[in-house]
């Protein structure tokens, strides 16, 4: 087999003719340089708009970094025409082995982006022997190409969505993320967490697609609720169960701290014991260990206020076992009444908050929706940011989040 034929098959660059293969010395290392040609009567397309062109402005030989050959850096070279596009002006023609504007081949770029999903950019840069900034540019280019090539803006077919925020930088810098509950992928992200940010998403969605939204799960953020009710009048708003149970847990912890403060001077030994019940009273009744059960039994005999607080939290968990919306509303009304007559101030305030949002809580119970998927995605976003030691540009972070959480398909060229 001829060397030119061998490299044509190994490189896998399509319908090209290898004209020269040479091993050269460049900056103290060996480089395989492969030069090839294409058919002269080929069709030409603008790299800016993708439209077909007929006018040739000039020609030039360009180079692209390819995957290593036998552990040696590989450079491919070919003549590229610059075309006169009626829309874009003078632009290079589209080449099948590289994306527009890239100085690396698609195979090399896809390999770097695939590795960047699971490894820091610095590690990818060291493995592929490129600059770490170049890895970020590759990620942005792949995400931008997917965004251009997908049907529409990626917001079609949404029925059930979840909204949550994640901190991406110190100083209360937040991203608002929207996820499709049916596919589990991130569909939209933007800086901020205000009502205006939520309105920007619904504006991008448009009034026609807003009519098809059946449910919106979110926390008790008042601005998001107002934006969802304004733009998606037919949607059922669902309060995230985690945040509801967090309210009850905070009320129980506040009640425990109040008891501890009241007993610190009069009965230090009992105060120390109350302080030690912190982790036992956080457990649900069906998950109590033997030592936790003894703590709860002693609370029932010696401190009825804290014991009643623990019962209220456990009863609120039981509300989420309701089978339908009507049963959920009935159980919520009973729980709110029990909390209000308990004479425990933290639980009275918690009950008033839950009463304000009880319809949204019942919707979440009836539909079985929560923001658990988004909370897991938030952990991924934080991991991406921490793994990179932060991002200089927000666009780079958004591209990385879209690549990983948006489930952009990137396959290894194998």
C-alpha positions in Angstrom: 0.0 0.0 0.0 1.3 3.4 -0.9 2.1 5.9 1.9 -0.4 8.4 0.4 -3.2 5.8 0.4 -2.3 4.7 3.9 -2.6 8.3 5.3 -5.8 8.9 3.4 -7.4 6.0 5.2 -5.8 6.7 8.5 -6.8 10.4 8.6 -10.4 9.8 7.4 -10.8 13.2 5.9 -13.2 12.2 3.1 -12.8 12.6 -0.7 -9.3 14.0 -0.8 -6.1 13.1 -2.6 -3.0 13.0 -0.5 -0.1 14.6 -2.4 2.6 14.8 0.1 3.6 13.2 3.5 6.6 14.5 5.3 8.1 14.3 8.8 9.6 17.7 9.7 11.3 19.2 12.7 9.4 22.1 14.3 10.3 23.8 17.6 12.3 20.8 18.7 9.7 18.1 18.0 8.8 16.0 15.1 5.7 16.8 13.1 3.9 14.8 10.5 2.8 17.1 7.7 0.2 15.8 5.3 -0.8 17.9 2.2 -3.8 16.9 0.1 -5.9 18.3 -2.7 -9.6 18.3 -3.6 -11.5 18.3 -6.8 -11.2 21.6 -8.6 -14.8 21.5 -9.9 -16.3 21.1 -6.4 -19.2 23.3 -5.2 -18.3 26.1 -2.9 -20.2 27.3 0.1 -19.7 30.4 2.3 -18.4 29.7 5.8 -20.4 32.6 7.1 -23.9 31.9 6.0 -23.6 28.5 4.3 -24.9 29.8 1.0 -23.6 28.5 -2.3 -21.2 30.8 -4.1 -19.7 30.8 -7.5 -17.2 33.7 -7.5 -13.6 33.0 -6.3 -11.8 35.9 -4.7 -8.4 34.2 -4.1 -6.7 31.0 -3.0 -4.4 30.2 -0.1 -2.9 27.1 1.5 -4.0 26.6 5.1 -3.1 24.3 7.9 -5.2 22.5 10.6 -4.1 20.5 13.6 -5.3 16.9 13.4 -5.2 13.9 15.8 -1.7 12.6 16.5 -0.4 9.9 14.3 1.8 7.3 16.0 2.0 9.8 19.0 3.5 12.4 16.7 1.8 15.8 16.2 -0.1 15.8 12.8 -0.7 18.9 10.6 -2.9 18.7 7.5 -2.6 21.3 4.7 -4.8 22.1 1.8 -5.6 24.9 -0.6 -8.7 26.8 0.4 -10.6 29.3 -1.8 -12.0 32.6 -0.5 -15.3 33.2 -2.1 -17.3 36.4 -2.8 -20.5 35.9 -0.9 -23.4 38.4 -1.8 -24.4 38.4 1.9 -21.1 38.1 3.9 -18.6 39.5 1.5 -15.2 37.7 1.2 -15.2 34.6 3.2 -13.3 31.3 3.2 -15.2 28.4 1.7 -16.6 25.6 3.9 -14.3 22.6 4.3 -15.8 19.3 5.4 -13.0 18.4 7.9 -13.1 21.6 10.0 -15.7 24.0 11.4 -15.7 27.6 10.1 -13.0 29.7 11.8 -11.3 26.7 13.4 -7.6 25.9 12.9 -8.1 22.3 14.1 -10.0 19.5 12.4 -13.5 18.3 13.5 -12.0 15.0 14.8 -9.5 16.9 17.0 -12.1 19.4 18.2 -14.7 16.7 19.0 -12.1 14.7 21.0 -11.1 17.8 23.0 -14.8 18.7 23.7 -15.6 15.1 24.6 -12.8 15.0 27.1 -13.7 18.4 28.5 -17.1 17.0 29.7 -15.3 14.9 32.4 -11.9 16.6 32.9 -10.7 20.1 33.6 -9.6 22.1 30.6 -6.0 22.2 31.8 -5.9 18.4 31.8 -7.4 18.3 28.3 -4.9 20.9 27.1 -2.0 18.9 28.5 -3.2 15.6 26.9 -3.9 17.2 23.5 -0.9 19.5 23.7 -2.9 22.7 23.1 -3.5 25.9 25.0 -6.3 25.7 27.7 -7.8 28.8 26.2 -8.1 27.0 22.9 -10.1 24.2 24.6 -12.6 26.8 25.8 -12.9 28.3 22.3 -13.6 24.8 20.9 -16.4 24.2 23.4 -18.0 27.5 22.5 -17.7 26.7 18.8 -19.3 23.2 19.2 -22.2 24.6 21.3 -22.8 27.4 18.8 -22.9 25.0 15.9 -25.4 22.8 17.7 -27.5 25.8 18.5 -27.5 26.9 14.9 -28.3 23.5 13.5 -31.1 22.4 15.9 -34.7 22.9 14.9 -35.8 26.3 16.2 -34.3 27.6 19.5 -34.6 24.4 21.5 -37.7 25.5 23.3 -40.3 23.6 21.2 -42.4 20.9 22.8 -42.0 22.0 26.4 -44.9 20.9 28.7 -43.5 20.6 32.2 -40.6 22.8 33.2 -38.6 23.5 36.4 -37.0 26.8 37.4 -34.2 27.2 39.9 -31.1 29.4 40.5 -27.5 28.5 41.1 -24.6 30.7 42.4 -21.7 30.7 40.0 -19.5 33.3 41.6 -19.2 34.9 45.0 -21.0 38.2 45.6 -24.5 36.8 45.0 -23.9 36.1 41.3 -26.6 33.8 40.1 -27.8 31.9 37.0 -31.4 31.1 36.5 -31.8 27.6 34.9 -34.8 26.2 33.2 -35.1 22.4 32.8 -37.5 20.2 30.8 -38.9 17.6 33.2 -39.7 15.2 30.4 -36.2 15.0 28.9 -34.2 16.1 31.9 -32.1 18.5 29.8 -31.3 22.1 30.4 -33.2 24.3 27.9 -32.3 27.9 29.0 -29.9 29.7 31.3 -29.3 33.4 31.9 -27.6 35.5 34.6 -29.9 36.8 37.4 -32.7 35.4 39.4 -35.3 38.2 39.4 -38.8 38.4 38.1 -37.4 40.1 35.0 -35.1 37.2 34.3 -38.0 34.8 34.5 -40.0 37.1 32.2 -37.2 37.1 29.7 -37.4 33.3 29.5 -41.2 33.3 28.9 -40.8 36.1 26.4 -38.3 33.9 24.5 -40.8 31.1 24.7 -43.5 33.2 23.1 -47.2 33.4 23.8 -48.1 30.4 21.6 -45.7 28.0 23.3 -46.6 29.4 26.7 -50.1 28.1 26.2 -48.7 24.5 26.0 -47.0 24.7 29.4 -48.9 22.4 31.7 -46.8 22.7 34.9 -44.0 24.9 36.3 -42.1 23.7 39.4 -40.2 26.3 41.4 -39.4 27.4 44.9 -41.3 30.1 46.8 -39.6 32.9 44.9 -42.4 35.5 44.6 -41.1 37.1 41.4 -41.0 33.7 39.5 -44.5 32.9 40.6 -45.8 36.2 39.3 -44.0 35.8 36.0 -45.3 32.2 35.6 -48.9 33.2 36.4 -48.7 36.2 34.0 -47.3 34.3 31.0 -48.6 30.8 31.5 -52.1 31.2 32.7 -53.0 27.6 32.0 -50.0 26.1 33.8 -50.2 24.6 37.3 -47.6 26.1 39.5 -45.9 23.5 41.8 -44.0 24.4 44.9 -40.8 22.4 45.3 -41.3 19.9 48.2 -37.7 20.4 49.4 -38.2 24.1 50.1 -41.5 23.4 52.0 -39.9 20.8 54.2 -36.9 23.1 54.7 -39.3 25.7 56.2 -40.7 23.2 58.6 -37.2 22.0 59.5 -36.0 25.6 60.2 -39.1 26.1 62.4 -38.2 23.0 64.4 -34.5 24.0 64.7 -35.6 27.5 65.9 -37.9 26.0 68.5 -35.0 23.8 69.8 -32.6 26.8 70.0 -35.2 28.8 71.9 -35.6 26.0 74.5 -31.8 25.7 74.8 -31.4 29.5 75.3 -34.2 29.5 78.0 -32.5 26.6 79.9 -28.9 27.7 79.7 -29.0 29.6 83.0 -31.6 27.8 85.0 -30.8 24.2 84.0 -27.4 23.9 82.2 -27.5 20.1 82.1 -31.0 20.0 80.5 -29.9 22.7 78.1 -26.9 20.6 77.0 -29.2 17.6 76.5 -31.6 19.7 74.4 -28.7 20.9 72.3 -27.7 17.3 71.7 -31.1 16.3 70.3 -30.4 18.3 67.1 -29.7 15.4 64.8 -32.1 13.0 66.3 -35.2 15.2 65.8 -34.2 15.7 62.1 -34.9 12.1 61.3 -38.3 10.9 60.2 -40.2 8.5 62.3 -39.7 5.5 60.0 -35.9 6.1 59.8 -35.2 6.4 63.6 -32.2 4.5 65.0 -32.6 2.9 68.4 -30.7 5.7 70.1 -32.8 8.3 68.3 -36.0 6.6 69.3 -34.9 6.8 73.0 -34.3 10.6 72.5 -37.8 11.0 71.0 -39.4 9.0 73.8 -37.7 11.1 76.4 -38.7 14.3 74.7 -42.4 13.1 74.8 -42.0 12.8 78.6 -39.9 15.9 79.5 -40.4 18.5 76.8 -43.7 18.4 75.0 -43.1 21.6 73.0 -40.1 20.1 71.1 -41.8 16.8 70.8 -44.9 18.4 69.2 -42.6 20.3 66.8 -41.0 17.0 65.7 -44.5 15.5 65.2 -45.6 18.5 63.1 -42.6 18.1 60.8 -43.2 14.3 60.5 -46.9 14.9 59.8 -46.0 17.4 57.0 -43.9 14.7 55.4 -46.9 12.4 55.5 -49.0 15.0 53.6 -46.9 14.2 50.5 -48.3 10.7 50.5 -51.7 12.1 49.4 -53.2 10.4 46.4 -54.8 13.4 44.7 -55.2 17.1 44.8 -58.4 17.1 46.9 -56.8 14.9 49.6 -53.6 17.0 49.6 -55.7 20.1 50.2 -57.6 18.5 53.0 -54.4 17.2 54.7 -52.7 20.6 54.3 -55.7 22.4 55.9 -55.5 20.0 58.8 -51.8 20.5 59.2 -52.1 24.3 59.0 -54.8 24.2 61.7 -52.7 21.9 64.0 -49.6 24.2 63.6 -51.6 27.3 64.4 -53.1 25.9 67.6 -49.8 24.5 68.7 -48.8 27.8 70.4 -45.3 27.3 68.9 -44.4 30.7 67.3 -42.0 29.3 64.7 -44.5 26.8 63.4 -47.3 29.4 63.4 -45.2 31.5 61.0 -44.4 28.4 58.9 -48.1 27.5 58.7 -49.0 31.0 57.5 -46.4 30.8 54.7 -47.6 27.3 53.7 -51.2 28.5 53.8 -50.3 31.2 51.3 -48.9 28.7 48.9 -51.0 25.6 49.7 -52.5 25.4 46.2 -49.0 25.2 44.7 -48.0 22.6 47.2 -51.1 20.5 46.4 -50.3 20.8 42.7 -46.8 19.4 43.3 -48.2 16.5 45.3 -50.9 15.7 42.7 -48.5 15.9 39.7 -45.5 14.4 41.5 -43.2 17.2 40.5 -40.1 18.5 42.3 -37.0 20.4 41.5 -34.8 17.4 42.6 -33.4 17.1 39.0 -32.5 20.8 39.0 -30.8 20.6 42.4 -28.7 17.7 41.0 -27.9 19.9 38.0 -26.9 22.7 40.3 -24.3 20.5 41.8 -23.0 19.7 38.3 -22.8 23.5 37.6 -20.9 24.1 40.8 -18.6 21.2 40.1 -17.9 22.6 36.6 -17.1 26.0 38.0 -14.9 24.7 40.9 -13.1 22.3 38.6 -12.1 25.1 36.4 -11.2 27.4 39.3 -13.8 29.8 38.0 -14.4 31.3 34.6 -13.3 34.7 33.4 -16.2 35.1 31.0 -19.8 34.2 31.7 -20.2 33.0 28.1 -17.6 30.3 28.7 -19.4 29.0 31.7 -22.8 29.1 29.9 -21.2 27.1 27.0 -19.8 24.5 29.4 -23.1 24.2 31.2 -25.0 23.9 27.9 -22.6 21.2 26.7 -22.9 19.1 29.8 -26.5 19.7 31.1 -28.0 20.5 27.7 -26.9 17.0 26.5 -25.3 18.2 23.3 -24.3 15.1 21.4 -20.5 14.9 20.9 -19.1 11.6 19.7 -15.5 10.4 19.7 -14.1 10.1 16.2 -13.4 6.4 16.5 
